[in-house]
Amino acid sequence: MEVGVQVPSARPERSDVEARVARVAEPIAAGMGLSLVKVHYQGTRTQGALRLTIDKPGGVTLDDCTRLSRAVGHALDVEEPIDHRYALEVSSPGLDRPLTRPDDYRRFAGRSAKVVLKEPVDGQKYFKGRLGGVDAGYVLIEGEDRRTHRVPLGVITRANLEVEF
């Protein structure tokens, strides 16, 4: 698609749907003591799947997922951010949880993570190492080379905790 040319669409873009769902779901989750970690929508013009990932200190229970699913489901029926059939799924982030916010990097400082970048930092587009928190918009990562790397939050495309036993 060329810059400045808009192609009309019969359905909203995924990020638009995700943003509208997040505006509905976030206050409901917060009222239940939960954090909305991620909203992911995938679908066609006639059906889709909406996945909400939630977290809370001490971990998420099946009851947390069920309660939020019911409450958000009712709210989405009223707000209608998706104009066709979809399945709503609510789950915990899992052991290899995604790191999506600066607070995630602070909260999991000292844990091992994999971080993928859209631009090289210190000659690398991938880091595996211990998180050192966040400092002035930079994630600190002690890499396998034993050096501490300062990675700008804005160049991170994907980051996940590593499962440690």
N, C-alpha and C positions, 0 to 999 in steps of 0.2 A: 504494500500500500504506500502510495506517495504521501509525503508530508503535506498537510493542508487539505487533503481529499478525504471526505467522510463518506463511508459506505453505510447506507441505512441498514438496520438490522431489525428483524421481527422480534428478537428477544434481547434482553439487556446483556451487556458484557458480564463475564463471570465476576470480575472485581467489583462491579457495581452491585450485583446481587449479594456478594459477600459483605460489602460495606453496609448495605441496608439491613441484612440479617444481623450483623454485629451490633448495629444501633438498637435493635430490638432485644437481642439476647444478652448483651453485656450488663445492663442494669438488673435484669432478672437473675443472672448468675451471681452478681455482686450481692444482691439481696439474700442469696442462699449461702453466702460465704465462699463462693467459688470464683475462680479467675477464668475468663474465656481466653484460652491460649491461641486458638486458631479457628477460623471459619473457612471451610473449603466447599465449593460448589462445583459440580461437574454434571453436565447434562446436555440434552438436545432440546428441540423446540416443543417436545411433547412429554418428556419425563426427565427426571434428574435425581441426583443424590446430594444431600446436604449433610456435611459432617462437621460437628462441633467438637473441639477438643477442649477439655476443662481440666483444672488443677486446683488443689488447695493444700495448705500445709498439712503434712501427715498422710497425704494421698487421697485419691478419689475412690469412693465406694460405688458399688452397683446401684445402691439407693440414690446416691447423688446424681448419677447419670439418668436414672428413671425419673426422678423428680424434675430435673431440669428439662428433660425431653418433653414431659407433659406440659410444663409451664410455657416453654418456648413454642411448642407445637400449637397451643391455644392462641398465643400472641401472634404467631405467624399467620394463623387462619384469619385473624382480624386485619392485620397489616397487609397481607398478601404481597410480599416482595418477590414471589415467584408465581407466575400466572399459569402454571401447569402442574401436573402431578410430580411429586418428588418423595423420596424416602428420607426421613430425618434420623441421623445416627449421632449419638453422644457417647464419647469415650474419654478415657484418661490418656495422657501423652505417652505412657509406657516407659520402660527403662531407658530406651534410647531417644528420649523426648527431644523434640525440636527446641532450639533456643531462638526465640523470635523477638525478644525485647531486651533492652539494656539491663533490666532487673534480673532477667534469667542468668546473664553472665555474672552478675554480682552474687546471686543466690547460690549458684553452683561453682563458685570459685574453689579451686582445689581439686575439682573433678576433671576427668579426662574427656576430651571432646574432639570431634572432627569438624573442621571449618573449611568451607569451599568459598572462594572469592571470584568476583567477576573481573578483577584487575590484580596483577601481581603485587605483592608486598614482600619486600626483601627477596625478590626474585622467585616467589612462590605463589601459586594460586590455590594451594591446598595445605592446611596445617592439621597436624594431629599432635595433641599435647595437653598439658594441664592449664586450665583457665586460671587467670590471675585477677579476674574482676574487670571493671571498666574504669578508665581514667580519661576524663575530658573528651568523650566521644570515641575513644579507642578501646578495643578489647585487648587485654593482655593475655598472651598465650606463650607458655614455656614450651617450645617445640622440642621435637625429638633430638634436635641439635644442641639442646640445653641452653639455647639463647631465648631471651624474652622478646617476643615480637609484638609491636603495637599495630593492630589492625583496625583501620577506620570502620566503624559500624556500617557506614554506607556502602562498602564494597563487599559485604558478606551476602552471598546469595543463599547459602544453606549452612546450618550448623546443628549438630546433634550431639547429645551426650553419648559417650561410649559405655557399654554395659561393662561393669566391673564386678568381679566376684571375689 
